[in-house]
């Protein structure tokens, strides 16, 4: 595939495949958690999306349901292919339900908070945020002429100095840590505690996928792609909380689900935590045909 500048750009397809198992959002990886599923784009593929589906099915023996294009990464520091030129990664976000894969597939599921431990605030503000901000402020102070600008970015992205935590700024937080040289991917081999590193820019791609999904669940019913056919409202809430990395106000959450008419009772129940049986619900697929969903804001209780 020849680029407009006259040299060859080497395109690969990269998949951020997400599942929620238990109360943990998880991502499919290869090479023991080091890389996301990816492979070369072949000109014989009818579309990019069909090419990715085919490649993932072939290499991981895993079918993909919901799939949307995420972003195209073409930074110069991505490295060149065998024939020189720029390497381009066309990434996709897919939602699946985790299941065991055959041994030959060599896929491994990892919790995405292993890679971004500062993003999980379900139990409150992570203790490491203070240490992260302290190190970022030292870095900012060393950049004369940009100190105030960098300090504002740090406060905004990490929710300090009177700023509210914004769960959607996953990529911006990663980029700040990368720019400050605090991550293994940016050459810091001595730093520990800042998440599991990944090959090349795969953790940046994963950060982009997390940010996209966190934004999507606020205005589109994509979360139901991760749910079984029937579920309790508590399980639905726990799934949304896992993705957002935040706690939700239970009465507000249930009121929102009821107002939008997103689910219907199945007539069956399930016991939860050895307590009173809870009603089982299913997603109303007909709602997508009846009306276009208006914005649905998560009733988040920020710690």
C-alpha positions in Angstrom: 0.0 0.0 0.0 1.8 3.2 -1.2 1.5 6.3 0.8 0.9 9.8 -0.7 4.5 10.7 0.1 5.9 8.1 -2.2 7.1 5.4 0.3 5.4 2.3 1.5 3.3 2.4 4.7 2.8 -1.0 6.3 -0.7 -1.5 7.7 -1.7 -3.8 10.5 -5.0 -4.4 12.2 -5.1 -4.3 16.0 -8.1 -5.5 18.1 -9.0 -4.3 21.6 -11.3 -7.2 22.6 -13.1 -6.5 25.9 -15.1 -8.8 28.2 -16.4 -8.3 31.8 -15.9 -11.4 33.9 -17.1 -11.3 37.5 -16.5 -7.7 38.4 -13.4 -7.2 36.2 -13.1 -5.7 32.7 -10.7 -7.9 30.8 -8.8 -7.6 27.5 -7.7 -10.4 25.2 -3.9 -10.6 24.7 -1.2 -12.7 23.1 2.4 -13.3 24.2 1.4 -13.7 27.9 -0.2 -10.3 28.1 2.4 -8.3 26.2 0.5 -7.6 22.9 -3.1 -7.1 21.7 -4.3 -9.4 18.9 -2.9 -7.9 15.6 -2.0 -8.9 12.1 -1.3 -7.6 8.7 -4.0 -6.1 6.5 -4.3 -8.2 3.3 -5.5 -6.6 0.1 -7.7 -9.6 -0.5 -9.9 -8.6 2.4 -13.2 -7.0 1.3 -13.2 -4.5 4.1 -10.9 -3.7 7.1 -13.5 -5.0 9.5 -13.9 -8.3 7.7 -10.1 -8.6 7.6 -9.9 -8.2 11.3 -12.7 -10.6 12.0 -11.0 -13.2 9.8 -7.6 -12.7 11.3 -8.8 -12.9 15.0 -10.9 -16.0 14.2 -7.9 -17.7 12.6 -5.4 -16.8 15.3 -7.5 -16.9 18.4 -10.4 -19.2 17.5 -12.6 -16.5 18.9 -15.7 -15.0 17.1 -16.3 -11.3 17.5 -19.8 -9.8 17.9 -19.9 -6.0 18.3 -17.0 -4.3 16.5 -16.3 -0.7 15.6 -13.3 1.1 14.3 -11.3 2.8 17.0 -8.4 4.9 15.7 -5.6 4.8 13.2 -2.1 5.1 14.7 0.7 6.3 12.4 3.2 8.0 14.6 6.8 8.1 13.3 8.1 6.4 16.4 6.0 3.3 15.6 9.0 1.9 13.6 9.3 0.8 10.1 8.5 -2.5 8.4 10.8 -4.7 6.5 10.8 -2.4 3.4 11.1 0.8 5.3 8.4 3.5 5.5 5.9 4.2 8.2 4.0 1.5 10.1 0.2 2.1 10.4 -2.0 0.4 12.9 -5.8 0.5 12.3 -7.4 -0.4 15.6 -10.8 -1.7 16.4 -12.9 -2.1 19.6 -14.7 -5.4 20.0 -17.1 -6.6 22.8 -17.2 -10.3 23.6 -18.0 -12.7 26.4 -15.0 -14.5 27.8 -14.7 -18.2 27.3 -12.0 -20.8 27.2 -10.0 -20.9 24.0 -8.2 -23.9 22.6 -4.6 -24.3 23.6 -3.3 -23.6 20.1 -4.9 -20.1 20.2 -2.4 -18.9 22.9 -4.7 -16.2 24.0 -4.7 -14.9 27.6 -7.2 -12.6 29.2 -5.9 -9.9 31.6 -7.8 -7.4 33.7 -7.3 -4.0 32.1 -6.6 -2.4 35.5 -3.4 -4.5 35.5 -2.2 -2.1 32.8 -3.9 1.1 34.3 -4.2 0.5 38.1 -4.8 4.2 38.7 -8.0 4.0 36.7 -10.0 1.9 39.1 -11.7 4.1 41.7 -14.5 1.8 42.8 -12.9 1.6 46.3 -12.1 5.2 46.4 -9.1 7.3 45.1 -6.1 5.0 44.5 -3.3 5.7 46.9 -0.8 5.8 44.1 -2.4 8.9 42.5 -0.6 11.2 45.0 2.8 9.6 44.1 2.0 9.8 40.4 1.1 13.5 40.7 4.2 14.2 42.8 6.5 12.7 40.1 4.7 14.5 37.3 5.1 17.8 39.2 8.8 17.3 39.5 8.9 16.7 35.8 6.9 19.8 35.1 9.2 21.9 37.3 12.1 20.8 35.2 10.5 22.1 32.0 11.1 25.8 32.3 8.8 27.9 30.2 6.0 25.3 30.3 5.7 24.7 34.1 2.3 26.4 34.5 0.8 24.7 31.4 2.0 21.2 32.5 0.8 21.7 36.1 -2.7 22.6 34.7 -2.7 19.4 32.6 -1.7 17.3 35.5 -4.4 18.8 37.7 -7.1 18.5 35.0 -6.3 14.9 33.9 -5.8 13.4 37.4 -8.6 15.4 39.1 -6.5 17.4 41.6 -6.5 21.0 42.7 -10.2 21.3 42.8 -10.8 19.5 39.4 -13.2 16.6 39.2 -12.0 13.2 38.1 -13.0 12.6 34.5 -13.1 8.8 33.8 -13.0 9.4 30.1 -9.5 10.9 30.1 -7.7 7.5 30.1 -5.5 8.3 27.1 -4.6 11.8 28.3 -3.4 10.3 31.6 -1.3 7.7 29.9 0.1 10.3 27.5 1.2 12.5 30.4 3.0 9.6 32.1 4.6 8.7 28.7 5.8 12.3 28.1 7.2 12.5 31.6 9.3 9.3 30.9 7.7 7.4 33.8 6.6 4.4 31.8 8.6 1.4 30.5 7.3 2.2 27.0 9.0 5.6 27.2 12.3 4.1 28.2 12.1 4.0 32.0 13.1 0.5 33.0 13.4 1.3 36.7 9.9 2.5 37.4 7.5 0.1 39.1 3.9 0.2 40.1 2.7 2.1 37.0 1.0 -0.8 35.4 1.9 -3.7 33.3 3.8 -2.6 30.1 3.0 -3.7 26.6 4.9 -4.0 23.3 5.4 -0.9 21.3 2.3 1.3 21.5 -0.2 -1.4 22.4 -0.9 0.1 25.8 -1.7 3.4 24.2 -4.1 1.6 21.9 -5.7 -0.1 24.9 -6.0 3.3 26.7 -7.8 4.6 23.6 -10.2 1.6 23.7 -11.0 2.0 27.4 -11.7 5.7 26.9 -14.0 5.0 23.9 -15.9 2.4 25.8 -16.3 4.5 28.9 -17.8 7.3 26.7 -20.0 4.9 24.7 -21.8 3.3 27.7 -23.2 6.7 28.6 -25.2 7.2 25.5 -25.4 3.8 23.7 -26.6 0.5 25.1 -23.4 -1.3 24.2 -23.0 -2.7 27.7 -25.6 -5.3 26.8 -23.2 -6.8 24.4 -21.2 -7.9 27.4 -24.2 -9.4 29.3 -25.7 -12.9 29.2 -29.1 -13.4 27.8 -30.7 -12.8 31.3 -29.2 -10.9 34.2 -30.1 -9.2 37.4 -30.1 -5.4 37.7 -27.3 -5.7 40.3 -25.1 -7.7 37.8 -25.8 -5.0 35.1 -24.8 -2.3 37.6 -21.6 -4.1 38.6 -20.7 -4.4 34.9 -21.1 -0.7 34.2 -19.2 0.1 37.4 -16.4 -2.2 36.3 -16.1 -0.5 33.0 -16.3 3.1 34.4 -14.0 2.3 37.3 -16.5 4.2 39.5 -19.4 3.4 41.9 -22.9 4.1 40.9 -25.8 5.2 43.0 -28.1 2.2 43.1 -31.6 3.8 43.2 -30.6 6.4 40.5 -29.1 3.6 38.3 -32.3 1.5 38.5 -34.5 4.6 37.9 -32.5 5.4 34.8 -32.8 1.9 33.4 -36.6 1.9 34.0 -37.1 5.3 32.5 -35.3 4.4 29.3 -37.3 1.1 29.0 -34.1 -0.8 28.2 -34.9 -4.0 29.8 -37.9 -6.3 30.5 -38.5 -9.0 33.1 -38.1 -12.6 32.1 -40.5 -13.9 34.7 -37.6 -15.8 36.4 -35.5 -15.1 39.5 -32.0 -15.8 40.7 -30.6 -15.9 44.2 -27.8 -13.3 44.8 -25.5 -13.5 47.8 -27.7 -16.0 49.6 -30.4 -13.4 50.0 -33.8 -12.9 48.6 -34.2 -14.1 44.9 -33.7 -11.2 42.5 -35.7 -10.8 39.3 -34.0 -11.6 36.0 -34.2 -9.2 33.1 -33.2 -9.2 29.4 -32.3 -6.4 27.0 -35.2 -5.1 24.9 -33.7 -5.3 21.4 -36.9 -3.8 20.0 -36.1 -0.5 21.7 -33.5 0.2 19.0 -36.2 0.0 16.4 -38.8 1.9 18.3 -36.8 5.0 18.9 -33.3 6.5 18.7 -31.8 6.5 22.2 -31.3 9.9 23.7 -28.3 10.6 25.8 -28.2 8.5 29.0 -26.0 9.8 31.7 -24.5 7.4 34.2 -25.7 8.2 37.7 -22.1 8.1 39.1 -21.3 8.6 42.7 -17.7 9.8 42.6 -15.5 9.0 45.6 
